[in-house]
Amino acid sequence: MSVEANPGVTYLIEQANKTSVDAKLQPIYAALAEAGGVAAQQYLISVANKTSVQAKLEPLYALIGRASRT
């Protein structure tokens, strides 16, 4: 990640990278959106760019929007 993130966002990103279980990822993504900041936005955007399933993209779009407002 090219942007320096606060320690909480860094921790959440590390945890998201350690799992591939959707049930565990969704709360992490929601926490990233709540925390906001450039690093959180960049991470959520990178996840969306790697996702091709429309049902998974729509919630990510909402989270990216929320992260951009914080």
C-alpha positions as CSV (number, residue, x, y, z in Angstrom):
1,M,0.0,0.0,0.0
2,S,1.5,3.3,-1.0
3,V,-0.4,5.5,1.5
4,E,0.6,5.3,5.2
5,A,-2.4,4.1,7.2
6,N,-3.2,4.5,10.8
7,P,-2.5,1.3,12.9
8,G,-6.1,0.3,13.2
9,V,-6.6,0.4,9.4
10,T,-3.3,-1.5,8.9
11,Y,-4.4,-4.2,11.3
12,L,-7.8,-4.6,9.6
13,I,-6.1,-4.9,6.1
14,E,-3.7,-7.5,7.5
15,Q,-6.6,-9.5,8.9
16,A,-8.5,-9.3,5.6
17,N,-5.5,-10.6,3.8
18,K,-5.3,-13.6,6.1
19,T,-8.7,-14.9,5.3
20,S,-10.8,-15.8,2.3
21,V,-14.0,-16.6,4.2
22,D,-16.8,-14.2,3.2
23,A,-18.5,-14.4,6.6
24,K,-15.2,-13.1,8.2
25,L,-14.4,-10.6,5.4
26,Q,-17.7,-8.7,5.5
27,P,-17.3,-7.3,9.0
28,I,-13.7,-6.4,8.3
29,Y,-14.7,-4.6,5.2
30,A,-17.4,-2.8,7.2
31,A,-14.9,-1.8,9.8
32,L,-12.6,-0.4,7.2
33,A,-15.4,1.6,5.7
34,E,-16.2,3.0,9.1
35,A,-12.6,3.9,9.8
36,G,-12.3,5.6,6.4
37,G,-9.2,7.2,5.1
38,V,-7.3,6.9,1.9
39,A,-5.7,3.5,2.7
40,A,-9.1,2.0,3.6
41,Q,-10.6,3.3,0.4
42,Q,-7.7,2.0,-1.7
43,Y,-7.9,-1.4,-0.2
44,L,-11.7,-1.7,-0.7
45,I,-11.3,-0.5,-4.3
46,S,-8.6,-3.1,-4.9
47,V,-10.9,-5.8,-3.6
48,A,-13.7,-4.5,-5.8
49,N,-11.4,-4.6,-8.8
50,K,-10.5,-8.2,-8.2
51,T,-14.2,-9.2,-7.7
52,S,-16.3,-10.3,-10.7
53,V,-19.4,-11.5,-8.9
54,Q,-22.1,-8.7,-9.1
55,A,-23.7,-9.8,-5.8
56,K,-20.3,-9.1,-4.0
57,L,-19.6,-5.9,-5.9
58,E,-22.8,-4.0,-4.8
59,P,-22.0,-4.1,-1.0
60,L,-18.4,-3.2,-1.8
61,Y,-19.5,-0.1,-3.7
62,A,-21.6,1.0,-0.7
63,L,-18.6,0.4,1.6
64,I,-16.3,2.4,-0.7
65,G,-18.9,5.2,-0.6
66,R,-19.0,5.2,3.2
67,A,-15.2,5.1,3.5
68,S,-15.0,8.2,1.2
69,R,-17.3,10.2,3.5
70,T,-15.3,9.6,6.7
